[in-house]
Amino acid sequence: MIWFGDTKPDLAAMTAMGAASMPGLLGIEFLEAGDDWVSARMPVDHRTHQPFGRLHGGASVALAETVASMGGAMTLDPSKQVTVGMEINANHIRPAMSGHVTATAKAESLGRTTQIWTIRITDDAGKLICLSRITLAVIAIA
């Protein structure tokens, strides 16, 4: 298991951490965590649509970065280090119009100074909406 303290993350606490910032505004809610992955969902509605009624690609990227960054942070001693995004890419595969999308972030590499996570975003039917990869910097808390 990759999590700091060898216990799975507190999903309600992770959701609450973002309540007053972008994750809260987008309605992102953490759902599950496994040995090396974490998932969260986001509604596909007026907050996350582009002008043509489809899920905005930027909202998908915000979801991907949120779930991976929070996952990365949960692998570290929070009194000593945090993670921040360095680079992210996203391939938008198919549209979503309504319902929810779920992002599952899996750790690919957990290094001393960087982490790499792959994020799969699927719709309510389990169809792939977006495939993303992020590199996180591990930085010391000043």
Residue pairs with C-beta under 8 A, 6 or more apart in sequence:
1 8
1 35
1 36
2 35
2 36
2 75
2 107
2 110
3 9
3 33
3 74
3 75
4 74
4 75
4 76
4 77
4 78
8 33
8 34
9 30
9 33
9 38
9 70
9 71
9 74
11 30
11 31
11 32
11 33
12 30
14 30
14 38
14 40
14 70
14 74
15 23
15 28
15 29
15 30
15 40
17 23
17 70
18 24
18 28
18 66
18 70
22 62
22 66
23 62
23 66
25 47
26 42
26 43
26 47
26 48
26 59
26 62
26 63
27 42
27 43
27 45
27 47
27 48
28 40
28 41
28 42
28 63
28 66
28 67
29 40
29 41
29 42
30 38
30 39
30 40
30 67
30 70
31 39
31 40
31 41
31 102
32 38
32 39
33 39
33 71
33 74
36 106
36 107
37 71
37 104
37 105
37 106
37 107
38 67
38 70
38 71
38 74
38 104
38 105
39 67
39 102
39 103
39 104
39 105
40 63
40 66
40 67
40 70
40 102
40 103
41 100
41 101
41 102
41 103
42 48
42 59
42 63
42 100
42 101
42 103
43 99
43 100
44 55
44 96
44 97
44 98
44 99
44 100
44 101
44 123
45 98
47 59
48 55
48 56
48 59
49 55
49 56
49 59
50 56
50 57
53 97
54 95
54 96
54 97
55 95
55 96
55 97
55 101
55 129
57 90
57 92
57 130
60 90
60 92
60 101
60 121
60 129
60 130
60 132
61 88
61 90
61 132
63 101
63 103
63 121
64 88
64 90
64 103
64 105
64 119
64 121
64 130
64 132
64 134
65 85
65 88
65 134
66 103
67 103
67 104
67 105
67 119
68 85
68 105
68 117
68 119
68 132
68 134
68 136
69 83
69 84
69 85
69 134
69 136
71 105
71 107
71 117
72 83
72 107
72 110
72 115
72 117
72 136
72 138
73 82
73 83
75 107
75 110
75 115
76 82
76 83
76 138
79 141
80 140
80 141
81 138
81 139
81 140
81 141
82 138
82 139
82 141
83 115
83 136
83 137
83 138
83 139
84 136
84 137
84 139
85 134
85 135
85 136
85 137
86 114
86 134
86 135
86 136
86 137
87 134
87 135
88 132
88 133
88 134
88 135
89 132
89 133
90 130
90 131
90 132
91 130
91 131
91 132
92 129
92 130
93 128
93 129
93 130
93 131
94 123
94 127
94 128
94 129
95 129
96 123
96 129
99 123
99 124
100 123
100 124
101 121
101 122
101 123
101 129
101 130
102 121
102 122
103 119
103 120
103 121
104 119
104 120
104 122
105 117
105 118
105 119
106 117
106 118
106 119
106 120
107 115
107 116
107 117
108 116
108 117
108 118
108 133
109 115
109 116
111 138
112 138
113 137
113 138
114 135
114 136
114 137
114 138
115 135
115 136
115 138
116 133
116 134
116 135
116 136
117 133
117 134
117 136
118 131
118 132
118 133
119 130
119 131
119 132
119 133
119 134
120 128
120 130
120 131
121 128
121 129
121 130
121 131
121 132
122 128
122 129
123 129
